[in-house]
Every structure is written in structure tokens, then in C-alpha cells.
């Protein structure tokens, strides 16, 4: 019998599959989309994610970055923090996902091209789309159909504006070995080096406006990127996803499906990779309920720091002062960056 049936063949699902296979479990990944599976994201792997991938035996190439730089929209003020240990890696999602899928296949993970719906739990089994397993893992993204079908989502706060992400690539040589975060009044632009002649620019905002309109709010960055667009715009959101629990009987949630605060700190993938290992450990021990506590422990720093930054962003007094405060308190900024690195 299948031990782990995984809904979703993105990085979270594939990390779970690799951990499961390494633990000796029979694993099947159900993904209806063909490889590579792309997604609107910043594509920057923090040092923790780079280490986690190495531990899984996944080899990816990309552009190294050594820290984070906050700058205001004009480029006049900035704060920098270098990683104390290791480096980050800018990697196209269309390269990361196939590399992880290849590693999973190498370990004997089976793939089926189908969408898992109509999830049913009965006794010591769970079934969906004609497949039966001991456990089902929902790794099916920000707007997880499995999570929605089981009623595990929380209610969004009416006081908090929904945030969205937009991403495009530019055929330019990276001009820094840092991920740059440009702050404007109502949005941020994240510049990630990806290759010798490619950078990715992701905009996070609560304003519903086209990408070019958003980018114009960063005049210094916009001028540098002029006429160098290399890919279409991809979008995602709303970003915040509240989840009541990550364990419902024999169904467990991982990655964005398990809950999401925001992409402000770039830690989503690190959390997904590490939580996947905890999920497999709990399942293998026959104690799936322990995964909820493990996820909360792993995500504590991410939830705290990201939540604080979001509250500052939404505050009319603090929002415009995030970069000056970071520049004026370099030690605090370095500690914050390295807390999540």
C-alpha cells in the first residue's frame, strides 16, 4: 500500500516525497501539471533552504547572494546585512522543481498525472481520485483545494488589506550579490540575482494595479530595468492564508497549503523544506498529530518577524520609515536577517 500520497508536485510536495523515500516509505506524488511547474515567487533561496536541499541530495545551480539590502524607492537610503553563515541562491523555479522531481524519481517515488479531489478518510486509510494510502499530504499550494474541501482554512481578517505578488524576469547582469528590497509607500520590489545575465523582480503590494504601474513607484529601479523585460508577468495572491490546523486525521498540510503570512522575509521555501522532514518523521513514528506542534515550532520565527514587518508596513507612521529605521539600527537589522537565514 502507498504510505504517503502527496497532492502537489511543487517544492513542498517533492521535499516531502524525498524525505519519505529516504525514510523507506512508499510514496506517490499526484500532480496534474506537466514539469516544470512554475509559480510567481521571488526565487531566492535563503541559506537555510540551500542547506536543506543539499541534505536532500538535490543539486541546483544559480546565482549566489550573500545578504539582504533594504533601500528606499529613490535609492537614497539603504541598510545592508550579510549572512553570518552560508549563502543564498537565486534559482529559477523552472529549474528547482525539475531538479527536485528528478531526485525524487531517482529514489523510487512514483508520479501520477491527476488532481486529488473527493478526499475520504476511513479507518486507517485515506483515498482520493481512485488512490488509497495510509496518509495524504496536501502540498497543493496557497489556495489548496484539499484544505478548502476539508474546511481547514481560517477566516481572513477584515482589518488587514490583502496582499498580492507579481513577478517578471529581466535580461540584465546582476549588479549586486545581495537581494535588494526596494520600499515604496504601499509596496516592495525584490530584486534577486538568478544567472550571469538574468535578474528576477517580484513586487508585493496591497494595490490591485498592473505590474508596470507598480514598478513605476520605484523610479531608480524602473530606470535600470528599462526595456530589458525577458518573461511575462506572473501573479499570486491573496498571500495571507490562515489555517486552523495542519493535521486532520490522516491528512497533513505542508508548504503554502499549511498556512502563509507573507513573502516579505523570503522564508516560505525554507519552512516548506524543513517542515516536510518533520511531517515524515511524525508519520513514520505513527504520531501524525505531533506534526502540528512541530510546524508551529519551526515557523515561530517566520511568523513573528513577518508579522512584525507587516504591521510596520500597514502603520501610516512606521511604514515610510522602515528603511531609515533599518539603516539607523544596523545591528538589529543584521540580527533580524540572520534569525531567518
C-alpha positions, 0 to 999 in steps of 0.5 A: 500500500502507498504510505504517503500520497502527496497532492502537489508536485511543487517544492513542498510536495517533492521535499516531502516525497524525498524525505519519505523515500529516504525514510523507506516509505512508499510514496506517490506524488499526484500532480496534474501539471506537466514539469516544470511547474512554475509559480510567481515567487521571488526565487531566492533561496535563503541559506537555510533552504540551500542547506536543506536541499543539499541534505536532500541530495538535490543539486541546483545551480544559480546565482549566489547572494550573500545578504539582504539590502533594504533601500528606499524607492529613490535609492537614497537610503539603504541598510545592508546585512550579510549572512553570518553563515552560508549563502543564498541562491537565486534559482529559477523555479523552472529549474528547482522543481525539475531538479527536485522531481528528478531526485525524487524519481531517482529514489523510487517515488512514483508520479501520477498525472491527476488532481486529488479531489473527493478526499475520504478518510476511513479507518486507517486509510485515506483515498482520493481520485481512485488512490488509497494510502495510509496518509495524504499530504496536501502540498497543493499550494496557497489556495489548496483545494484539499484544505478548502474541501476539508474546511481547514482554512481560517477566516481572513481578517477584515482589518488587514488589506490583502496582499498580492505578488507579481513577478517578471524576469529581466535580461540584465547582469546582476549588479549586486550579490545581495537581494535588494528590497526596494520600499515604496509607500504601499509596496516592495520590489525584490530584486534577486540575482538568478544567472550571469545575465538574468535578474528576477523582480517580484513586487508585493503590494496591497494595490490591485494595479498592473505590474508596470504601474507598480514598478513605476513607484520605484523610479531608480529601479524602473530606470535600470530595468528599462526595456530589458523585460525577458518573461511575462508577468506572473501573479499570486495572491491573496498571500495571507492564508490562515489555517486552523490546523495542519493535521486532520486525521490522516491528512497533513498540510505542508508548504503554502497549503499549511498556512502563509503570512507573507513573502516579505522575509523570503522564508516560505521555501525554507519552512516548506523544506524543513517542515516536510522532514518533520511531517515524515518523521511524525508519520513514520513514528505513527504520531501524525498529530505531533506534526502540528506542534512541530510546524508551529515550532519551526515557523515561530520565527517566520511568523513573528518577524513577518508579522512584525514587518507587516504591521510596520508596513500597514502603520501610516507612521512606521511604514515610510520609515522602515528603511531609515529605521533599518539603516539607523539600527544596523545591528538589529537589522543584521540580527533580524536577517540572520534569525531567518537565514 
